Amino acid sequence: MIPYGKQEINQQDIDAVIKVLQSDFLTQGPQVVLFEQALSIRCNAQYSVAVNSATSALHIACLALGVGKGDIVWTTPNTFVASANCALYCGASIDFVDIDADTYNLCPIQLEQKLIKAKKDNCLPKVVIPVHLAGQSCAMQEIHQLSLEYGFSIIEDASHAIGGYYRNQPIGNCLYSDITVFSFHPVKIITTAEGGVATTNNPTLASKMNLFRSHGITRDEKLMTEPSHGAWYYQQIDLGFNYRMTDLQAALGISQLQRLDEFVARRQQRAEYYNKALADLPLFLPKQLTETKSSWHLYIIQLDLHKIASSHQQIFNALREAGIGVNLHYIPVHMQPYYQALGFHLGNFPNSESYYSQAISIPLYPMLSQVEQNHIIDTLKKVLL
Ligand SMILES: *Cc1c(COP(=O)(O)O)cnc(C)c1O
């Protein structure tokens, strides 16, 4: 089966991890700090806080922004559940803003309409979490402008988008947000097996996320309530977690980060090959805006079902039967049973639901060969026509 996404590990990656295994520190050593420095430079951000997953990064990002009971967080329904769960971890409530039908990203026009209504009803969100689906940035300038008008904070869920650009600036620089989160799960652009990071330009947020990542414990005397008792001393000044990244993971991340541009370029080449080969099929291909440069985490096609005899499910199954590991990103979060039990129902976010009824992610990753891509293209032609 050709998977929809796959990591690429080379000898340099393997050597980097082995070197850490033979060193004094498997965790809480120098590699995590070096990885954070490399990420800050690459993303043009002041601070990076590396953690054991993007899910953890989203959680501590919410906590650092003060999200708690009584607060409201908004995100897009067209995302992985983690983008919404992070608000619930903090005791806040969650709501969604429907997607733009062209980019499949959180729609800034619907965001504004929902904000106008929320202001009247006195239920404005504390934080909005736009998600850069497939690696293409959301309309961050517009969303940022609204944040100034309506007074909410912004966490970019850029789990798909390291290596991407928005208005010629690297995603992660937080020019239009408070915090940006990346995932290093193996299907994402670069990997540390499990892992994630939060970037920010705000020293207070960075310091808070540092605390939350490691039990709420500090060894920084400036943060303590009384003078240090001695060299052993630390204080727990908040309730944190163990969300730390290991040095093995960080070393892998440093090595992978060196090939980020190459990974994105090879993804883009393969996306362009699909663009040409699939242009005449009854499909909607991924529309790219001029102000964005995607990292191409996913290649999502939408079926033009009016022009196709088979159903969405039949085409999905036919592709799987041909050895093509297609997937679907995403089942709208509000359609999940857990979220339905919170009061959401079918019909709440029609663009996301309509997208879901016709979207398919076809394989895209740096090592995908031209023979494999041709097999995917030929199979699509066969099953669609
Ligand atoms: C993968 C992903 C996450 C979660 O990432 P983990 O590192 O697996 O916790 C969150 N949001 C989005 C949009 C993702 O794709």
The ligand as a Gaussian input file, in Angstrom:
#p B3LYP/6-31G(d) Opt

LIG

0 1
 C       -1.091000      16.291000      13.763000
 C       -1.919000      17.414000      14.204000
 C       -2.040000      17.780000      15.556000
 C       -1.488000      16.957000      16.664000
 O       -0.138000      16.720000      16.516000
 P        0.595000      15.699000      17.515000
 O        2.039000      16.089000      17.388000
 O        0.318000      14.325000      16.951000
 O        0.053000      15.883000      18.861000
 C       -2.760000      18.914000      15.858000
 N       -3.346000      19.654000      14.920000
 C       -3.284000      19.324000      13.610000
 C       -3.945000      20.198000      12.595000
 C       -2.577000      18.174000      13.217000
 O       -2.538000      17.840000      11.940000

